[in-house]
Amino acid sequence: MVEDAAGMLVGAREAGVHRFLVPGTTLADSEAAVKLAGEHEDVWAAVGIHPHEAKEFDPTRDGAALERLARQPRVAAIGEVGLDFHYDFSPRERQVAVLEWMLDLAVRLSLPVILHNRESGPEMLRLLRALRRRDRPGVFHSFTEDEFYGRQAIDLGYLISFSGMITFKAAGNIRAAAAGLPLESMLIETDTPYLAPVPHRGNPNEPAFVVETARKLAEIKGTTLENVAAATSRNFNLLFTKTESEKLTTDR
């Protein structure tokens, strides 16, 4: 968890960012995210085990603790969870087993999932297609697949989230996917402290920088920054807000 989270939130608010979701990657991170969300009314938490950490998570031993966190009122999602077949820091079979447990938890608690998906696209779609269909099931975080894959994800009800990578010179493939997919199914994100967008590359990322990602997405889509902000903010509220009264408040 970032040490100067409160200061970063102030900077982000001054930049025009007004609603935040902080995901966990371990039990400890998830606890810290819940604590931070409890201290700021515009911050929500997500709890989960990242695929890199799946080897350390035993549902029999640790599942009850994670579920207790997931049931906290300021928790809006299960994440960051998923598969990473690029680094394979956890055995693939353990990644799959832990993701299945997390997906089941999300279904039981009616929470969306924040999905990490790196070089694991076919297996991810296989797992998601095995689930019963439901409204607002989640989002593919920091999307790096192509347009065809994105449309398959959208057909399953998922949103597609773009990070600062869309500003990178070498990320033409990601920009091509963003150009072909509908804005109505998109989010934008920081992935703090990683993937700082141009012109902040080389620095730790922070929420205020998401404005640059939005600016680039507007350029790619041939629309205005205001339209991107409105569409992605509405998608965020629809996906992560837990009650109708909160949706009405945040949509104003």
VOBA-1610 file (N, C-alpha, C; in pm, whole numbers, padded with zeros to 5 digits, always signed):
BEGIN
Met+00085-00119+00000Met+00000+00000+00000Met+00089+00124+00000Val+00054+00224-00080Val+00134+00347-00092Val+00133+00421+00041Glu+00252+00465+00086Glu+00263+00530+00216Glu+00190+00663+00221Asp+00201+00743+00113Asp+00139+00876+00111Asp+00005+00873+00038Ala-00077+00773+00072Ala-00205+00760+00003Ala-00291+00884+00022Ala-00295+00939+00143Ala-00379+01056+00168Ala-00334+01174+00083Gly-00202+01194+00071Gly-00153+01303-00011Gly-00184+01284-00158Met-00173+01160-00205Met-00206+01131-00345Met-00354+01154-00373Leu-00438+01123-00276Leu-00581+01146-00294Leu-00610+01295-00308Val-00542+01377-00228Val-00560+01522-00238Val-00520+01570-00377Gly-00404+01524-00426Gly-00359+01563-00559Gly-00454+01519-00668Ala-00508+01400-00653Ala-00601+01349-00754Ala-00730+01430-00755Arg-00781+01462-00638Arg-00903+01543-00632Arg-00881+01678-00698Glu-00763+01737-00674Glu-00732+01867-00735Glu-00722+01855-00887Ala-00687+01734-00937Ala-00679+01711-01082Ala-00813+01677-01144Gly-00917+01667-01062Gly-01051+01639-01112Gly-01095+01495-01102Val-01019+01412-01028Val-01057+01272-01006Val-01129+01265-00871His-01248+01207-00871His-01331+01220-00752His-01383+01089-00693Arg-01339+00978-00746Arg-01388+00851-00693Arg-01280+00746-00717Phe-01253+00664-00614Phe-01135+00579-00616Phe-01168+00438-00571Leu-01100+00341-00631Leu-01109+00202-00588Leu-00968+00150-00565Val-00943+00099-00446Val-00810+00050-00408Val-00816-00101-00393Pro-00751-00177-00482Pro-00756-00323-00473Pro-00645-00378-00385Gly-00669-00499-00334Gly-00567-00573-00262Gly-00506-00680-00349Thr-00386-00724-00311Thr-00319-00833-00382Thr-00284-00947-00287Thr-00287-00920-00157Thr-00262-01018-00052Thr-00363-00992+00060Leu-00365-01077+00162Leu-00450-01050+00277Leu-00413-00919+00343Ala-00282-00895+00360Ala-00237-00772+00424Ala-00275-00649+00342Asp-00253-00654+00210Asp-00293-00543+00123Asp-00443-00518+00129Ser-00518-00627+00132Ser-00664-00615+00136Ser-00710-00548+00265Glu-00648-00585+00376Glu-00681-00521+00503Glu-00649-00372+00498Ala-00534-00337+00439Ala-00496-00197+00428Ala-00592-00120+00338Ala-00638-00182+00230Ala-00734-00117+00140Ala-00865-00089+00211Val-00912-00185+00289Val-01037-00166+00365Val-01021-00053+00466Lys-00906-00049+00532Lys-00881+00059+00629Lys-00881+00195+00561Leu-00812+00205+00446Leu-00808+00332+00374Leu-00947+00375+00331Ala-01026+00282+00280Ala-01162+00314+00237Ala-01247+00363+00353Gly-01223+00310+00473Gly-01297+00354+00590Gly-01263+00495+00634Glu-01150+00547+00584Glu-01104+00680+00625Glu-01141+00789+00526His-01191+00750+00407His-01222+00848+00303His-01354+00811+00237Glu-01447+00902+00235Glu-01581+00869+00185Glu-01585+00849+00034Asp-01483+00895-00037Asp-01481+00877-00183Asp-01392+00760-00226Val-01348+00678-00130Val-01263+00564-00160Val-01336+00434-00127Trp-01328+00338-00220Trp-01379+00203-00199Trp-01262+00106-00205Ala-01282-00010-00148Ala-01179-00113-00146Ala-01222-00234-00227Ala-01123-00307-00277Ala-01143-00441-00331Ala-01047-00533-00255Val-01088-00657-00237Val-01003-00752-00164Val-00983-00876-00249Gly-00860-00930-00244Gly-00833-01048-00325Gly-00688-01087-00319Ile-00656-01197-00388Ile-00520-01249-00394Ile-00474-01250-00539His-00369-01175-00565His-00311-01166-00700His-00255-01302-00740Pro-00255-01335-00869Pro-00202-01465-00910Pro-00056-01487-00870His+00023-01379-00863His+00161-01396-00817His+00166-01451-00675Glu+00063-01420-00595Glu+00060-01459-00454Glu-00022-01584-00430Ala-00075-01643-00537Ala-00166-01757-00520Ala-00100-01874-00448Lys+00030-01890-00466Lys+00100-02002-00403Lys+00098-01993-00251Glu+00076-01871-00197Glu+00075-01852-00053Glu-00064-01859+00007Phe-00166-01869-00078Phe-00305-01863-00028Phe-00365-02003-00022Asp-00410-02040+00096Asp-00477-02167+00118Asp-00621-02137+00158Pro-00718-02163+00072Pro-00857-02130+00107Pro-00903-02192+00238Thr-00857-02311+00269Thr-00897-02374+00395Thr-00846-02295+00515Arg-00722-02244+00503Arg-00660-02170+00613Arg-00696-02021+00610Asp-00699-01960+00489Asp-00709-01816+00474Asp-00843-01766+00421Gly-00925-01858+00373Gly-01048-01816+00306Gly-01144-01741+00397Ala-01157-01784+00522Ala-01251-01718+00612Ala-01209-01574+00639Ala-01079-01550+00653Ala-01031-01414+00677Ala-01059-01324+00557Leu-01035-01375+00437Leu-01061-01294+00319Leu-01211-01268+00303Glu-01292-01368+00330Glu-01437-01347+00318Glu-01487-01245+00419Arg-01432-01246+00541Arg-01472-01144+00639Arg-01442-01004+00585Leu-01325-00989+00523Leu-01293-00859+00464Leu-01389-00826+00351Ala-01420-00923+00267Ala-01507-00900+00152Ala-01647-00856+00192Arg-01687-00891+00312Arg-01820-00855+00360Arg-01825-00717+00426Gln-01713-00648+00433Gln-01712-00515+00493Gln-01789-00417+00403Pro-01856-00320+00462Pro-01945-00233+00383Pro-01874-00148+00278Arg-01744-00118+00298Arg-01674-00035+00201Arg-01602-00117+00094Val-01630-00246+00087Val-01570-00332-00015Val-01666-00343-00133Ala-01616-00306-00252Ala-01702-00300-00371Ala-01667-00403-00475Ala-01561-00484-00451Ala-01520-00581-00554Ala-01426-00684-00494Ile-01411-00793-00567Ile-01309-00894-00538Ile-01195-00873-00637Gly-01078-00839-00587Gly-00966-00816-00677Gly-00848-00752-00606Glu-00737-00761-00662Glu-00709-00803-00798Glu-00681-00953-00799Val-00754-01025-00880Val-00740-01170-00890Val-00724-01206-01037Gly-00681-01329-01064Gly-00671-01367-01204Gly-00564-01469-01232Leu-00505-01457-01351Leu-00404-01552-01399Leu-00289-01474-01462Asp-00167-01522-01437Asp-00050-01464-01501Asp+00041-01577-01546Phe+00031-01613-01675Phe+00112-01721-01731Phe+00239-01667-01796His+00266-01537-01776His+00391-01479-01825His+00504-01504-01725Tyr+00482-01461-01601Tyr+00585-01479-01499Tyr+00576-01614-01428Asp+00455-01667-01415Asp+00437-01795-01347Asp+00502-01795-01208Phe+00486-01687-01134Phe+00540-01682-00998Phe+00469-01781-00906Ser+00347-01817-00940Ser+00276-01926-00874Ser+00247-02034-00978Pro+00249-02162-00938Pro+00216-02268-01035Pro+00080-02244-01099Arg+00069-02274-01226Arg-00055-02244-01299Arg-00175-02313-01237Glu-00158-02438-01195Glu-00273-02507-01136Glu-00319-02441-01007Arg-00222-02384-00930Arg-00261-02312-00809Arg-00329-02180-00844Gln-00280-02111-00946Gln-00345-01988-00991Gln-00491-02015-01028Val-00513-02121-01104Val-00649-02153-01147Val-00737-02187-01028Ala-00686-02266-00936Ala-00766-02306-00820Ala-00802-02185-00734Val-00706-02096-00713Val-00735-01977-00632Val-00831-01884-00704Leu-00815-01867-00834Leu-00909-01784-00909Leu-01049-01841-00902Glu-01063-01971-00917Glu-01196-02031-00908Glu-01258-02004-00771Trp-01179-02011-00667Trp-01230-01981-00532Trp-01275-01835-00524Met-01195-01744-00580Met-01229-01602-00577Met-01355-01572-00660Leu-01366-01636-00774Leu-01486-01616-00857Leu-01610-01665-00785Asp-01599-01778-00717Asp-01712-01829-00640Asp-01750-01732-00529Leu-01649-01676-00460Leu-01676-01578-00355Leu-01748-01457-00412Ala-01703-01408-00526Ala-01766-01292-00589Ala-01912-01320-00623Val-01940-01438-00674Val-02078-01474-00708Val-02162-01481-00581Arg-02110-01546-00478Arg-02186-01561-00353Arg-02218-01427-00288Leu-02126-01332-00298Leu-02145-01202-00234Leu-02199-01096-00330Ser-02228-01136-00454Ser-02279-01043-00556Ser-02187-00923-00574Leu-02057-00951-00584Leu-01957-00847-00607Leu-01891-00869-00743Pro-01854-00761-00811Pro-01778-00776-00936Pro-01634-00817-00907Val-01566-00867-01009Val-01426-00906-00995Val-01338-00813-01078Ile-01216-00789-01030Ile-01113-00716-01103Ile-01012-00819-01149Leu-01003-00840-01280Leu-00929-00954-01335Leu-00794-00913-01392His-00690-00982-01345His-00556-00976-01403His-00546-01091-01503Asn-00503-01059-01626Asn-00504-01160-01731Asn-00383-01138-01820Arg-00276-01214-01797Arg-00154-01196-01876Arg-00110-01328-01937Glu-00114-01333-02071Glu-00079-01452-02148Glu-00158-01574-02100Ser-00280-01550-02056Ser-00367-01655-02004Ser-00508-01643-02060Gly-00519-01575-02176Gly-00650-01543-02230Gly-00745-01659-02250Pro-00706-01768-02318Pro-00801-01879-02340Pro-00848-01943-02210Glu-00757-01962-02115Glu-00796-02023-01987Glu-00889-01930-01910Met-00864-01800-01916Met-00952-01706-01846Met-01093-01712-01903Leu-01106-01709-02034Leu-01239-01715-02093Leu-01308-01847-02060Arg-01234-01955-02058Arg-01292-02085-02024Arg-01353-02082-01883Leu-01280-02026-01789Leu-01329-02019-01652Leu-01451-01928-01641Leu-01448-01815-01709Leu-01560-01721-01699Leu-01686-01775-01767Arg-01668-01848-01876Arg-01785-01904-01945Arg-01851-02015-01864Ala-01777-02073-01771Ala-01834-02179-01687Ala-01921-02123-01575Leu-01914-01992-01552Leu-01993-01930-01446Leu-02134-01900-01496Arg-02228-01893-01404Arg-02362-01850-01443Arg-02356-01701-01478Arg-02436-01661-01576Arg-02438-01522-01618Arg-02500-01435-01510Arg-02445-01317-01492Arg-02501-01221-01397Arg-02469-01081-01445Asp-02543-00985-01393Asp-02520-00845-01429Asp-02391-00796-01365Arg-02320-00713-01440Arg-02200-00646-01389Arg-02103-00743-01322Pro-02054-00843-01394Pro-01967-00941-01329Pro-01827-00891-01299Gly-01780-00786-01370Gly-01646-00739-01338Gly-01579-00667-01453Val-01446-00657-01443Val-01367-00581-01540Val-01234-00651-01565Phe-01189-00647-01689Phe-01054-00690-01725Phe-00961-00571-01703His-00880-00580-01599His-00792-00469-01561His-00671-00461-01653Ser-00628-00338-01681Ser-00510-00310-01764Ser-00508-00399-01888Phe-00609-00381-01971Phe-00633-00469-02085Phe-00518-00463-02186Thr-00472-00581-02229Thr-00364-00589-02328Thr-00396-00684-02443Glu-00517-00739-02447Glu-00555-00830-02553Glu-00601-00752-02676Asp-00641-00824-02782Asp-00685-00756-02904Asp-00835-00729-02901Glu-00882-00663-03008Glu-01023-00625-03014Glu-01114-00746-03010Phe-01080-00854-03080Phe-01165-00973-03083Phe-01181-01031-02943Tyr-01071-01037-02870Tyr-01079-01088-02733Tyr-01166-00995-02647Gly-01147-00865-02665Gly-01228-00770-02589Gly-01376-00787-02614Arg-01412-00813-02739Arg-01555-00831-02768Arg-01609-00958-02703Gln-01526-01061-02693Gln-01569-01182-02623Gln-01592-01153-02475Ala-01504-01075-02416Ala-01519-01038-02276Ala-01645-00954-02255Ile-01666-00857-02344Ile-01785-00771-02334Ile-01912-00854-02351Asp-01910-00951-02441Asp-02027-01037-02460Asp-02062-01114-02333Leu-01962-01139-02249Leu-01987-01206-02120Leu-02032-01108-02012Gly-02037-00979-02046Gly-02084-00878-01952Gly-01975-00797-01886Tyr-01849-00824-01920Tyr-01737-00758-01853Tyr-01703-00624-01918Leu-01650-00534-01838Leu-01594-00410-01888Leu-01446-00430-01919Ile-01391-00337-01996Ile-01250-00338-02036Ile-01186-00211-01980Ser-01076-00226-01907Ser-01011-00110-01847Ser-00874-00088-01909Phe-00846+00038-01945Phe-00719+00075-02004Phe-00636+00156-01905Ser-00508+00125-01901Ser-00414+00193-01812Ser-00328+00290-01892Gly-00225+00344-01826Gly-00134+00436-01891Gly-00059+00377-02008Met-00064+00244-02023Met+00003+00180-02137Met-00045+00233-02271Ile-00168+00281-02279Ile-00216+00329-02410Ile-00140+00452-02456Thr-00064+00515-02365Thr+00017+00631-02405Thr+00158+00591-02447Phe+00197+00464-02428Phe+00334+00422-02457Phe+00355+00410-02607Lys+00471+00450-02654Lys+00502+00447-02797Lys+00487+00308-02856Ala+00527+00205-02780Ala+00527+00068-02834Ala+00393-00003-02818Ala+00291+00066-02767Ala+00164-00001-02736Ala+00059+00021-02844Gly+00101+00019-02969Gly+00005+00037-03078Gly-00103-00069-03080Asn-00070-00191-03040Asn-00170-00297-03037Asn-00281-00268-02937Ile-00246-00209-02823Ile-00347-00177-02722Ile-00433-00060-02771Arg-00371+00037-02834Arg-00449+00149-02889Arg-00544+00100-02998Ala-00500+00002-03078Ala-00587-00053-03182Ala-00709-00120-03119Ala-00689-00193-03010Ala-00803-00255-02941Ala-00896-00148-02887Ala-00840-00044-02827Ala-00923+00064-02773Ala-01002+00133-02883Ala-00941+00148-03000Ala-01011+00213-03111Ala-01131+00133-03157Gly-01123+00000-03149Gly-01228-00085-03203Gly-01337-00122-03106Leu-01312-00103-02977Leu-01410-00143-02875Leu-01496-00024-02834Pro-01617-00049-02784Pro-01709+00061-02753Pro-01673+00133-02623Leu-01674+00264-02626Leu-01648+00344-02506Leu-01745+00310-02394Glu-01865+00269-02431Glu-01967+00236-02332Glu-01930+00115-02246Ser-01824+00043-02286Ser-01780-00074-02209Ser-01642-00054-02148Met-01599+00071-02134Met-01462+00098-02091Met-01452+00164-01955Leu-01341+00134-01888Leu-01294+00208-01771Leu-01151+00253-01800Ile-01100+00344-01716Ile-00959+00380-01718Ile-00906+00366-01576Glu-00774+00347-01564Glu-00716+00318-01432Glu-00571+00364-01427Thr-00516+00361-01305Thr-00374+00395-01288Thr-00286+00272-01282Asp-00326+00169-01207Asp-00240+00057-01170Asp-00122+00107-01085Thr-00149+00207-01002Thr-00048+00261-00910Thr+00021+00150-00834Pro+00155+00155-00823Pro+00248+00261-00866Pro+00310+00235-01003Tyr+00247+00146-01080Tyr+00305+00106-01210Tyr+00239+00181-01325Leu+00301+00169-01443Leu+00243+00210-01572Leu+00203+00357-01577Ala+00288+00442-01521Ala+00261+00586-01530Ala+00254+00628-01677Pro+00152+00705-01714Pro+00137+00744-01855Pro+00236+00853-01893Val+00261+00866-02022Val+00333+00982-02076Val+00252+01106-02038Pro+00307+01212-01982Pro+00449+01246-01974Pro+00515+01212-01841His+00458+01118-01767His+00510+01087-01633His+00588+00957-01628Arg+00620+00899-01743Arg+00691+00772-01745Arg+00823+00784-01669Gly+00855+00674-01596Gly+00974+00675-01515Gly+00950+00717-01372Asn+00830+00769-01344Asn+00793+00808-01208Asn+00690+00709-01154Pro+00680+00697-01022Pro+00571+00617-00966Pro+00436+00673-01010Asn+00347+00587-01050Asn+00216+00632-01094Asn+00134+00676-00974Glu+00037+00761-01000Glu-00055+00803-00895Glu-00189+00841-00958Pro-00296+00843-00877Pro-00430+00861-00933Pro-00449+00987-01017Ala-00379+01096-00983Ala-00396+01219-01060Ala-00358+01199-01206Phe-00268+01105-01233Phe-00219+01087-01370Phe-00322+01020-01461Val-00431+00968-01405Val-00530+00901-01488Val-00591+00998-01589Val-00580+01126-01561Val-00630+01227-01656Val-00557+01214-01789Glu-00427+01183-01786Glu-00351+01168-01910Glu-00396+01045-01988Thr-00431+00939-01917Thr-00484+00820-01984Thr-00618+00852-02048Ala-00701+00927-01977Ala-00830+00968-02034Ala-00811+01055-02157Arg-00712+01142-02152Arg-00685+01231-02265Arg-00645+01151-02389Lys-00559+01052-02369Lys-00516+00968-02481Lys-00632+00884-02534Leu-00715+00832-02445Leu-00830+00753-02490Leu-00926+00840-02571Ala-00944+00964-02531Ala-01029+01055-02608Ala-00973+01075-02749Glu-00841+01089-02759Glu-00777+01103-02890Glu-00799+00978-02975Ile-00782+00862-02915Ile-00800+00736-02987Ile-00942+00720-03037Lys-01039+00758-02953Lys-01180+00741-02987Lys-01236+00857-03070Gly-01158+00960-03091Gly-01206+01074-03168Gly-01317+01149-03100Thr-01305+01164-02968Thr-01407+01233-02892Thr-01339+01329-02794Thr-01415+01385-02703Thr-01360+01483-02610Thr-01322+01417-02478Leu-01233+01483-02407Leu-01196+01438-02273Leu-01320+01432-02184Glu-01409+01528-02200Glu-01531+01531-02119Glu-01618+01409-02144Asn-01629+01367-02270Asn-01709+01248-02301Asn-01648+01122-02242Val-01515+01111-02248Val-01449+00995-02188Val-01468+00996-02036Ala-01453+01112-01976Ala-01471+01122-01831Ala-01613+01082-01791Ala-01712+01130-01866Ala-01851+01099-01833Ala-01880+00950-01850Ala-01834+00891-01960Ala-01863+00750-01986Ala-01794+00659-01886Thr-01666+00683-01861Thr-01593+00594-01770Thr-01636+00614-01626Ser-01673+00737-01588Ser-01724+00760-01453Ser-01857+00688-01432Arg-01942+00696-01532Arg-02071+00626-01521Arg-02048+00475-01513Asn-01959+00422-01593Asn-01931+00278-01587Asn-01875+00238-01451Phe-01787+00320-01397Phe-01733+00293-01264Phe-01847+00287-01161Asn-01934+00386-01165Asn-02043+00391-01068Asn-02137+00272-01082Leu-02167+00234-01205Leu-02257+00120-01227Leu-02193-00011-01181Leu-02062-00024-01200Leu-01996-00150-01167Leu-01969-00164-01018Phe-01924-00056-00954Phe-01870-00069-00820Phe-01956-00011-00708Thr-02062+00065-00740Thr-02146+00120-00636Thr-02249+00016-00593Lys-02268+00004-00462Lys-02341-00111-00410Lys-02491-00089-00395Thr-02536+00038-00383Thr-02678+00061-00361Thr-02731+00163-00461Glu-02862+00157-00484Glu-02924+00249-00579Glu-02909+00394-00533Ser-02921+00422-00402Ser-02911+00558-00354Ser-02771+00614-00381Glu-02670+00532-00366Glu-02534+00576-00394Glu-02516+00603-00542Lys-02575+00519-00628Lys-02566+00541-00772Lys-02626+00677-00809Leu-02743+00707-00752Leu-02808+00834-00782Leu-02720+00950-00739Thr-02658+00938-00621Thr-02572+01045-00572Thr-02450+01064-00661Thr-02385+00956-00699Thr-02261+00967-00775Thr-02285+01001-00920Asp-02401+00976-00972Asp-02430+01008-01111Asp-02465+01157-01130Arg-02489+01229-01020Arg-02526+01367-01034Arg-02407+01453-01072
//
